[in-house]
Amino acid sequence: MSLASFYTKTFGLGAVIGANQMLAAAEAKQKRKQLLEEQEAKERMTRLTSQ
């Protein structure tokens, strides 16, 4: 394997891993937002039913 081929594979793998990490972070952020919205909706419902 030539040096250029090695670097191409190494940096290509790094780019794929980086892209996967960015995707996972975006999904986690969206999931957190969804959970917070659900929690706020439950709290609103609790306040409305307790009045």
N, CA, C and O atoms as a GROMACS GRO file, in nm:
protein
  204
    1MET      N    1   0.086  -0.118   0.000
    1MET     CA    2   0.000   0.000   0.000
    1MET      C    3   0.090   0.123   0.000
    1MET      O    4   0.185   0.134   0.078
    2SER      N    5   0.060   0.213  -0.087
    2SER     CA    6   0.140   0.335  -0.095
    2SER      C    7   0.102   0.431   0.017
    2SER      O    8  -0.003   0.418   0.079
    3LEU      N    9   0.188   0.525   0.040
    3LEU     CA   10   0.164   0.624   0.145
    3LEU      C   11   0.040   0.707   0.114
    3LEU      O   12  -0.038   0.738   0.204
    4ALA      N   13   0.022   0.744  -0.011
    4ALA     CA   14  -0.096   0.823  -0.050
    4ALA      C   15  -0.224   0.744  -0.026
    4ALA      O   16  -0.323   0.799   0.021
    5SER      N   17  -0.221   0.617  -0.058
    5SER     CA   18  -0.338   0.531  -0.036
    5SER      C   19  -0.369   0.520   0.113
    5SER      O   20  -0.485   0.525   0.154
    6PHE      N   21  -0.264   0.505   0.194
    6PHE     CA   22  -0.281   0.496   0.338
    6PHE      C   23  -0.346   0.622   0.394
    6PHE      O   24  -0.442   0.615   0.472
    7TYR      N   25  -0.294   0.738   0.355
    7TYR     CA   26  -0.350   0.864   0.404
    7TYR      C   27  -0.493   0.886   0.355
    7TYR      O   28  -0.577   0.938   0.428
    8THR      N   29  -0.520   0.846   0.231
    8THR     CA   30  -0.656   0.859   0.178
    8THR      C   31  -0.753   0.776   0.260
    8THR      O   32  -0.861   0.824   0.295
    9LYS      N   33  -0.716   0.653   0.290
    9LYS     CA   34  -0.803   0.566   0.369
    9LYS      C   35  -0.818   0.619   0.511
    9LYS      O   36  -0.928   0.619   0.567
   10THR      N   37  -0.708   0.664   0.570
   10THR     CA   38  -0.711   0.715   0.707
   10THR      C   39  -0.799   0.839   0.719
   10THR      O   40  -0.885   0.846   0.807
   11PHE      N   41  -0.778   0.936   0.631
   11PHE     CA   42  -0.858   1.058   0.638
   11PHE      C   43  -1.002   1.034   0.597
   11PHE      O   44  -1.093   1.099   0.647
   12GLY      N   45  -1.023   0.940   0.505
   12GLY     CA   46  -1.159   0.904   0.466
   12GLY      C   47  -1.234   0.844   0.584
   12GLY      O   48  -1.350   0.877   0.608
   13LEU      N   49  -1.167   0.756   0.657
   13LEU     CA   50  -1.227   0.695   0.775
   13LEU      C   51  -1.256   0.802   0.880
   13LEU      O   52  -1.360   0.799   0.945
   14GLY      N   53  -1.163   0.894   0.898
   14GLY     CA   54  -1.184   1.003   0.995
   14GLY      C   55  -1.303   1.089   0.958
   14GLY      O   56  -1.379   1.131   1.045
   15ALA      N   57  -1.320   1.115   0.829
   15ALA     CA   58  -1.434   1.196   0.783
   15ALA      C   59  -1.565   1.123   0.809
   15ALA      O   60  -1.663   1.184   0.850
   16VAL      N   61  -1.567   0.993   0.785
   16VAL     CA   62  -1.688   0.914   0.808
   16VAL      C   63  -1.722   0.912   0.957
   16VAL      O   64  -1.838   0.930   0.995
   17ILE      N   65  -1.623   0.891   1.040
   17ILE     CA   66  -1.646   0.889   1.185
   17ILE      C   67  -1.695   1.026   1.232
   17ILE      O   68  -1.788   1.034   1.313
   18GLY      N   69  -1.635   1.132   1.183
   18GLY     CA   70  -1.677   1.267   1.220
   18GLY      C   71  -1.820   1.295   1.178
   18GLY      O   72  -1.896   1.355   1.253
   19ALA      N   73  -1.856   1.253   1.058
   19ALA     CA   74  -1.993   1.273   1.010
   19ALA      C   75  -2.092   1.195   1.095
   19ALA      O   76  -2.200   1.245   1.126
   20ASN      N   77  -2.056   1.073   1.133
   20ASN     CA   78  -2.144   0.993   1.218
   20ASN      C   79  -2.161   1.057   1.355
   20ASN      O   80  -2.271   1.054   1.412
   21GLN      N   81  -2.056   1.114   1.409
   21GLN     CA   82  -2.065   1.180   1.539
   21GLN      C   83  -2.154   1.304   1.530
   21GLN      O   84  -2.232   1.330   1.622
   22MET      N   85  -2.143   1.379   1.422
   22MET     CA   86  -2.229   1.497   1.405
   22MET      C   87  -2.375   1.455   1.393
   22MET      O   88  -2.462   1.520   1.450
   23LEU      N   89  -2.401   1.348   1.321
   23LEU     CA   90  -2.538   1.298   1.305
   23LEU      C   91  -2.593   1.252   1.440
   23LEU      O   92  -2.707   1.281   1.473
   24ALA      N   93  -2.512   1.179   1.516
   24ALA     CA   94  -2.557   1.132   1.647
   24ALA      C   95  -2.585   1.249   1.741
   24ALA      O   96  -2.682   1.245   1.816
   25ALA      N   97  -2.502   1.352   1.736
   25ALA     CA   98  -2.524   1.469   1.820
   25ALA      C   99  -2.652   1.541   1.781
   25ALA      O  100  -2.727   1.586   1.868
   26ALA      N  101  -2.678   1.552   1.653
   26ALA     CA  102  -2.801   1.617   1.606
   26ALA      C  103  -2.924   1.538   1.649
   26ALA      O  104  -3.025   1.596   1.690
   27GLU      N  105  -2.916   1.405   1.639
   27GLU     CA  106  -3.028   1.321   1.681
   27GLU      C  107  -3.050   1.332   1.832
   27GLU      O  108  -3.164   1.337   1.878
   28ALA      N  109  -2.942   1.335   1.909
   28ALA     CA  110  -2.954   1.347   2.054
   28ALA      C  111  -3.015   1.481   2.092
   28ALA      O  112  -3.098   1.488   2.183
   29LYS      N  113  -2.976   1.586   2.023
   29LYS     CA  114  -3.031   1.719   2.050
   29LYS      C  115  -3.181   1.722   2.020
   29LYS      O  116  -3.259   1.778   2.097
   30GLN      N  117  -3.221   1.661   1.909
   30GLN     CA  118  -3.362   1.656   1.872
   30GLN      C  119  -3.442   1.575   1.973
   30GLN      O  120  -3.552   1.614   2.011
   31LYS      N  121  -3.386   1.462   2.017
   31LYS     CA  122  -3.454   1.376   2.115
   31LYS      C  123  -3.470   1.451   2.247
   31LYS      O  124  -3.576   1.443   2.310
   32ARG      N  125  -3.366   1.523   2.289
   32ARG     CA  126  -3.373   1.601   2.413
   32ARG      C  127  -3.482   1.707   2.404
   32ARG      O  128  -3.559   1.727   2.498
   33LYS      N  129  -3.488   1.775   2.291
   33LYS     CA  130  -3.590   1.878   2.270
   33LYS      C  131  -3.729   1.817   2.277
   33LYS      O  132  -3.820   1.874   2.337
   34GLN      N  133  -3.746   1.701   2.215
   34GLN     CA  134  -3.876   1.633   2.215
   34GLN      C  135  -3.915   1.593   2.358
   34GLN      O  136  -4.030   1.610   2.397
   35LEU      N  137  -3.821   1.540   2.434
   35LEU     CA  138  -3.850   1.499   2.571
   35LEU      C  139  -3.887   1.619   2.658
   35LEU      O  140  -3.977   1.610   2.741
   36LEU      N  141  -3.817   1.731   2.640
   36LEU     CA  142  -3.849   1.852   2.716
   36LEU      C  143  -3.988   1.903   2.682
   36LEU      O  144  -4.062   1.946   2.771
   37GLU      N  145  -4.024   1.898   2.554
   37GLU     CA  146  -4.158   1.942   2.513
   37GLU      C  147  -4.265   1.852   2.573
   37GLU      O  148  -4.369   1.901   2.617
   38GLU      N  149  -4.240   1.721   2.575
   38GLU     CA  150  -4.336   1.628   2.636
   38GLU      C  151  -4.350   1.654   2.785
   38GLU      O  152  -4.461   1.650   2.839
   39GLN      N  153  -4.238   1.680   2.852
   39GLN     CA  154  -4.241   1.708   2.996
   39GLN      C  155  -4.320   1.836   3.023
   39GLN      O  156  -4.401   1.841   3.116
   40GLU      N  157  -4.297   1.939   2.944
   40GLU     CA  158  -4.371   2.065   2.961
   40GLU      C  159  -4.520   2.045   2.937
   40GLU      O  160  -4.602   2.103   3.008
   41ALA      N  161  -4.555   1.963   2.839
   41ALA     CA  162  -4.696   1.936   2.811
   41ALA      C  163  -4.760   1.862   2.929
   41ALA      O  164  -4.874   1.891   2.965
   42LYS      N  165  -4.689   1.768   2.988
   42LYS     CA  166  -4.741   1.695   3.105
   42LYS      C  167  -4.760   1.790   3.222
   42LYS      O  168  -4.862   1.783   3.292
   43GLU      N  169  -4.663   1.880   3.244
   43GLU     CA  170  -4.675   1.976   3.354
   43GLU      C  171  -4.793   2.070   3.331
   43GLU      O  172  -4.866   2.101   3.426
   44ARG      N  173  -4.813   2.115   3.207
   44ARG     CA  174  -4.929   2.200   3.176
   44ARG      C  175  -5.059   2.126   3.203
   44ARG      O  176  -5.152   2.183   3.260
   45MET      N  177  -5.066   2.001   3.162
   45MET     CA  178  -5.187   1.922   3.183
   45MET      C  179  -5.213   1.902   3.332
   45MET      O  180  -5.328   1.908   3.376
   46THR      N  181  -5.108   1.880   3.409
   46THR     CA  182  -5.122   1.863   3.554
   46THR      C  183  -5.175   1.991   3.617
   46THR      O  184  -5.263   1.986   3.703
   47ARG      N  185  -5.123   2.105   3.575
   47ARG     CA  186  -5.170   2.233   3.629
   47ARG      C  187  -5.316   2.257   3.593
   47ARG      O  188  -5.394   2.304   3.676
   48LEU      N  189  -5.352   2.226   3.470
   48LEU     CA  190  -5.490   2.248   3.426
   48LEU      C  191  -5.588   2.158   3.500
   48LEU      O  192  -5.698   2.201   3.534
   49THR      N  193  -5.550   2.034   3.523
   49THR     CA  194  -5.641   1.940   3.590
   49THR      C  195  -5.647   1.964   3.740
   49THR      O  196  -5.743   1.922   3.804
   50SER      N  197  -5.546   2.028   3.797
   50SER     CA  198  -5.547   2.051   3.942
   50SER      C  199  -5.623   2.177   3.981
   50SER      O  200  -5.645   2.201   4.100
   51GLN      N  201  -5.662   2.258   3.885
   51GLN     CA  202  -5.732   2.382   3.917
   51GLN      C  203  -5.878   2.359   3.941
   51GLN      O  204  -5.952   2.453   3.969
   0.00000   0.00000   0.00000
